[in-house]
Amino acid sequence: DYLLKAVLRDLKGLSDIVNNVLMPHPSVAHVRSSIVLERLKESARLPLKQIAP
């Protein structure tokens, strides 16, 4: 299994990648997508400097 994160302009961009890049590849059996409409947090970094002594 793989997780691909992509920032695309619109749903057509997603459709193009899924249908023209991913699905034609012989090692891809199926694709599942999730759409994020709004970013809640810019990064996954933790504020370790504030936690560590």
C-alpha distances in whole Angstrom, upper triangle without the diagonal:
4,7,10,13,16,20,22,25,25,23,24,22,19,20,21,17,16,18,19,17,13,14,17,14,14,11,10,10,10,10,11,13,15,18,20,24,25,24,26,25,25,23,21,24,26,30,30,34,35,34,35,39
4,6,10,13,17,18,22,22,21,22,19,16,18,19,15,14,17,18,15,12,14,16,14,15,11,10,12,11,10,11,12,14,16,18,22,23,22,23,22,22,20,19,22,24,28,28,32,33,32,33,37
4,7,10,13,16,19,19,18,20,17,14,17,17,14,13,17,18,15,12,15,17,16,17,14,12,14,13,10,10,10,11,13,14,18,19,18,19,19,18,17,16,19,21,25,26,29,31,30,31,35
4,6,10,12,16,16,16,17,14,12,14,15,11,11,15,15,12,11,14,16,15,17,15,13,15,13,10,10,9,11,12,13,17,18,17,19,18,17,16,16,19,22,26,27,30,31,31,32,36
4,7,10,13,14,14,16,13,11,14,15,12,12,16,17,14,13,16,19,18,20,18,16,18,16,13,12,10,10,10,10,14,14,13,16,15,14,13,14,17,20,23,25,28,29,29,31,34
4,6,10,11,12,13,10,9,12,12,10,11,15,15,13,13,16,18,18,21,20,17,19,17,14,13,11,11,10,10,13,14,13,16,16,14,15,16,19,22,25,27,30,31,31,33,37
4,7,9,11,12,9,9,13,13,11,13,16,17,15,16,19,21,21,24,23,21,23,20,17,16,13,12,10,10,11,12,11,15,15,13,14,16,19,22,25,27,30,31,32,33,37
4,6,8,9,6,7,10,10,10,12,15,15,14,15,18,20,20,24,23,21,23,20,17,16,13,12,10,11,11,13,13,17,18,16,18,20,23,26,29,31,33,34,35,37,41
4,7,8,6,8,11,11,12,14,16,16,17,18,20,22,23,27,26,24,25,23,19,19,15,15,12,12,12,13,15,18,19,18,20,22,25,28,31,33,35,36,37,39,43
4,5,5,7,9,10,11,13,15,16,16,17,19,21,22,26,26,23,24,21,18,17,14,13,11,12,11,13,15,19,21,20,22,24,27,30,33,35,37,38,39,41,45
4,5,5,6,9,10,10,12,14,15,15,16,19,20,24,24,20,21,18,15,14,11,11,9,12,11,15,17,20,22,22,23,25,28,31,34,37,39,39,40,43,46
4,5,5,6,9,10,10,11,13,14,15,17,19,23,23,20,21,19,16,16,13,14,13,15,15,18,20,24,25,24,26,28,31,34,37,39,42,42,43,45,49
4,5,5,6,9,10,10,11,13,14,16,18,21,21,19,20,18,15,15,13,14,12,14,15,17,19,22,23,22,23,25,28,31,34,37,39,40,41,43,46
4,5,5,6,8,10,10,11,12,15,16,19,19,16,17,15,11,11,9,10,10,12,13,16,18,21,22,21,22,23,27,30,33,35,38,39,39,41,45
4,6,5,6,8,10,10,10,13,15,18,19,15,16,14,11,12,10,12,12,15,16,19,21,24,25,25,26,27,30,33,37,39,41,42,43,45,48
4,6,5,5,7,9,10,11,13,17,18,15,17,15,13,14,13,15,15,18,19,22,23,26,27,26,27,28,31,34,37,40,42,43,44,45,49
4,6,5,5,6,9,10,11,15,15,13,15,13,11,12,11,14,14,17,18,21,21,25,25,24,24,25,28,32,35,37,39,40,41,42,46
4,6,6,5,6,9,10,13,13,10,12,10,7,9,9,12,13,16,18,21,22,25,26,25,25,26,29,32,36,37,40,41,41,43,47
4,6,6,5,7,10,13,14,11,12,11,10,12,12,15,16,20,21,24,25,29,29,29,29,30,33,36,39,41,44,45,45,47,51
4,6,7,6,9,12,14,12,14,13,12,15,15,18,19,22,23,26,27,30,30,29,29,30,33,37,40,42,44,46,46,47,51
4,6,6,7,11,12,10,13,12,11,14,14,17,18,21,23,25,26,29,29,27,27,28,31,34,37,39,41,43,43,44,48
4,6,6,9,9,7,9,9,8,11,12,15,17,20,22,25,25,28,28,27,26,26,29,33,36,37,40,42,42,43,47
4,5,8,9,6,7,7,7,11,13,16,18,21,24,27,27,30,30,30,29,29,33,36,39,40,43,45,44,46,50
4,6,9,8,9,10,11,15,16,20,22,25,27,30,30,33,33,32,32,32,35,38,42,43,46,47,47,48,52
4,6,6,9,10,11,15,17,20,22,25,28,30,30,33,33,31,30,30,33,36,40,41,44,45,45,46,50
4,6,8,11,13,16,19,22,25,28,31,33,33,35,35,34,33,33,35,38,42,43,46,47,47,47,51
4,6,9,11,15,17,21,23,26,29,31,31,33,33,32,30,30,32,35,39,39,43,44,43,44,48
4,6,8,11,14,17,20,23,26,28,28,30,30,30,29,28,31,34,37,38,42,43,42,43,47
4,7,10,14,17,20,23,27,29,29,31,32,31,30,30,33,35,39,40,43,45,44,45,49
4,7,10,14,17,20,23,26,26,28,29,29,28,28,31,33,37,38,42,43,42,43,47
4,7,10,13,16,19,22,23,25,25,25,25,25,28,31,34,36,39,40,39,41,45
4,7,10,14,17,19,20,22,23,23,23,23,26,29,32,34,37,38,37,39,43
4,7,10,13,16,17,19,20,20,20,20,24,27,30,32,35,36,35,37,41
4,7,10,12,13,15,17,18,18,18,22,24,28,30,33,33,33,35,39
4,6,9,11,13,15,16,17,18,22,24,27,30,32,32,33,35,39
4,6,7,10,12,13,14,15,19,21,24,27,29,29,30,32,36
4,7,10,12,13,16,17,21,23,25,28,31,30,31,34,37
4,6,9,10,13,15,18,20,22,25,27,27,28,31,34
4,6,7,10,12,14,17,18,22,24,23,25,27,31
4,7,9,11,13,14,16,20,22,21,22,25,28
4,6,7,10,11,13,16,18,18,19,22,25
4,7,9,11,13,16,18,18,20,22,25
4,5,9,11,14,16,16,17,19,23
4,6,10,12,15,15,16,18,21
4,7,8,11,12,13,14,18
4,6,9,9,9,11,15
4,6,6,7,9,12
4,5,5,6,9
4,5,5,8
4,6,8
4,7
4
